[in-house]
């Protein structure tokens, strides 16, 4: 009977370690997320970093012949597309629902919810183990 209890405890420990590794991997993945986008016409391409800040803009030869206000619109479209791509990549990492807003507050809430869930589940497992051992 003791072997069953020890096996159960080992399983709880392994599950807990796996969950923590998954959380850490997701958190580490945030620092590597980038986004890329282009204007609707394809004349401007933009890239943003993990914080959603612009890191690169590429203009086609045709873009250079646009009027100033037209070029500005193309750049804004490309940057917005890159930021939306970044947000989509971040939501995918945390399996956020489509249309969910990704920002620091949302991330903090997700991590807190995950921690609460993890602590409750771990506490429940430990309580069950204690009951079995008693």
SVG drawing of the C-alpha trace seen along z (x, -y; Angstrom):
<svg xmlns="http://www.w3.org/2000/svg" viewBox="-12 -65 27 67">
<polyline fill="none" stroke="black" stroke-width="0.4" points="0.0,0.0 2.9,-2.4 4.2,-2.0 0.9,-3.3 1.1,-6.3 4.7,-7.0 3.9,-6.5 1.0,-9.0 3.3,-11.5 5.9,-11.1 3.3,-11.7 2.1,-14.9 5.7,-16.1 6.3,-15.3 3.0,-17.0 3.9,-20.0 7.4,-20.2 6.0,-19.9 3.5,-22.7 6.2,-25.0 8.4,-24.2 5.5,-25.0 4.9,-28.3 8.6,-29.2 8.8,-28.3 5.8,-30.5 7.3,-33.4 10.7,-33.0 9.0,-32.8 7.5,-36.3 11.0,-37.9 11.5,-36.3 8.1,-37.2 8.4,-39.6 5.9,-40.7 6.1,-41.5 3.6,-43.2 3.2,-45.1 0.9,-47.7 -2.1,-46.7 -0.3,-47.6 2.8,-45.7 5.0,-48.7 6.1,-49.0 7.2,-46.2 7.7,-46.7 9.0,-44.6 8.5,-45.0 10.4,-43.5 9.1,-41.7 7.8,-44.9 5.9,-45.8 8.4,-48.6 9.4,-49.3 12.8,-47.8 12.8,-47.8 11.0,-49.5 11.6,-48.5 10.3,-50.7 10.0,-49.5 11.2,-51.6 7.6,-52.4 7.0,-53.6 9.6,-56.3 7.6,-57.8 4.5,-58.3 3.4,-61.7 4.4,-62.3 1.0,-61.7 0.5,-58.5 3.9,-57.2 3.0,-58.0 -0.3,-56.0 1.6,-53.1 4.1,-53.1 1.3,-53.3 -0.5,-50.4 2.7,-48.3 3.5,-49.1 0.0,-48.3 0.0,-45.0 3.3,-44.1 2.0,-45.0 -1.2,-42.9 1.0,-40.0 3.0,-40.4 -0.1,-40.4 -1.4,-37.3 1.9,-35.5 1.7,-36.4 -1.9,-35.3 -0.9,-32.0 1.8,-31.5 -0.7,-31.8 -3.7,-30.5 -5.5,-33.7 -8.9,-33.9 -9.0,-35.6 -9.9,-39.3 -8.4,-39.2 -6.3,-42.2 -2.7,-41.4 -1.1,-43.9 0.9,-43.9 -2.3,-43.9 -3.7,-40.9 -0.4,-39.1 -0.2,-39.8 -3.8,-38.6 -3.0,-35.4 0.1,-34.6 -1.8,-35.3 -4.7,-33.1 -2.2,-30.4 -0.4,-30.7 -3.7,-30.5 -4.8,-27.5 -1.5,-25.8 -1.4,-26.5 -5.0,-25.3 -4.4,-22.1 -1.2,-21.4 -2.8,-22.0 -5.7,-19.7 -3.3,-17.0 -1.2,-17.2 -4.4,-17.1 -5.5,-13.9 -2.1,-12.4 -2.1,-13.2 -5.6,-11.7 -4.4,-8.5 -1.3,-8.3 -3.3,-8.9"/>
</svg>
